């Protein structure tokens, strides 16, 4: 049993709200207790962040700040096994996934943005004046202030540091509210921050739920200067309403019902490898995952058979075993939600090509397990096809023409990502431009250069992060005009 405390002003602090249990998704067992922050602890965290902003962190030269962020990355890697175990216990994801994605990327984010801030440029303009002597304008990049960071449970360390690293690189301070499902790595990072010499108050963590709890206390706090959030669209809408008071900027990466488009000239083996991951990686709990597949009719049956084989090949079991290739979903509540969609698909007459239910996993009877599942035969207006399920599942529909595929992909309120599979270069460019999303992959999925813009359109969010785009959100430009 582990007790997770809040981390405020460089110290671990017990919360004044009711504590709650932390569960291991693979077995359902209670493995820890989370000390929830009340309004007083959130207020203390915001004030500590404000004091650090005005104190040594705010006065620190950029090169020294960047050097400290690189030490944070080194500190995570030095305790790699601890972070890995904490992430697996919180999420239930397999070691094979967390060891290659979550922890390395969680550390790399600090290095990437330390490099980014030290090489970022601003702008300068000379201008004429009536006396002929002229003037010079140049821009300074200044911190936005205290940033509220509200994190999801699917990639807890990776997505938290994706926000914290550029925020700190720009000279801000942060108050992090991790998901109540995954408190461990955000808490453990506090130890690393202290160990490498990050000043107290720069990085703070408050635990708790959302409405009328730590999440709401943080996003409505008048001392917060900007809010970044990854999660479901309804929560993002609530955060936008909260941020309107005080006119605070928000960066929101929200839900999706992403489409994959597979043309009949695609490399079938490469497509099956990539689209299999897109549908089922992390038990389907990836915002960029593919829950709608549009396949050109000439290869539909072959693609369906191959993908069903991929789905049936996943090994469900102990997340700490290297043999396991798929873990459980995050919670009993989320499992039940996913299984309700599985039942609805059957009730609506879907053809189930693979999966479709809850498996029995030896030694893990109390875990939150669902089968990787593929359907065909549902209409486009079915809730199974329209709504984000966030589980290891996808629905396949045949199409005939390029125009039809684009129309089907765009028939959604969401607009986060797509992957397009074709060996026709012209078609690839046309389709990538025509699908209303923030990210289009061609013959790939989840291939991420951290310098590129990341975010969604429509109900999938607002704003872009990544590279200089993160710097634009986490800082403000101040123009200085000098009369010569």
Buried (B, 14 or more C-beta within 10 A) or exposed (E): EEEBBBBBBBEBBEBEBEBBEBBBBBBBBEBBBBBBBBBEBBBBBBBBBBBBBEBEBBEBEBEEBBBBBBBBBBBBBBBBEBBBBBBBBBBBBBBBBBBEBBBBBBBBBBBBBBBBBBEBEEEEEEEEEEEEEEEEEBBEBEBBBBBBBBBBBBBBBBBBBBBBBBBBBBBBBBBBBBBBBBBBBBBBBBBBBBEBEBBBBBBBBBBBBBEEBBBBBBBBBEBBBBBBBBBBBEBBEBBBEBBEEEEBBBBBBBBBBBBBBBBBBBEBEEBBBBBBBBBBBBBBBBBBBBBBBBBBEEBBEEBBEBBBEBBEEBEBBBBBEEEBBBBBBBBBEBBEBBBEBBEBBBEBEBEBBBBBEBBEBEEBEBBBBBBBBBBBBBEEEBEBBBBBBBBBBBBBBBBEEBEBBBEBBBBBBBBBBBBBBBEEEEBBEBBBEBBBBBBBBBBEBBEEEBBEBBBBBBBBBBBBBBBBBBBBBBBBEEEEEEEE
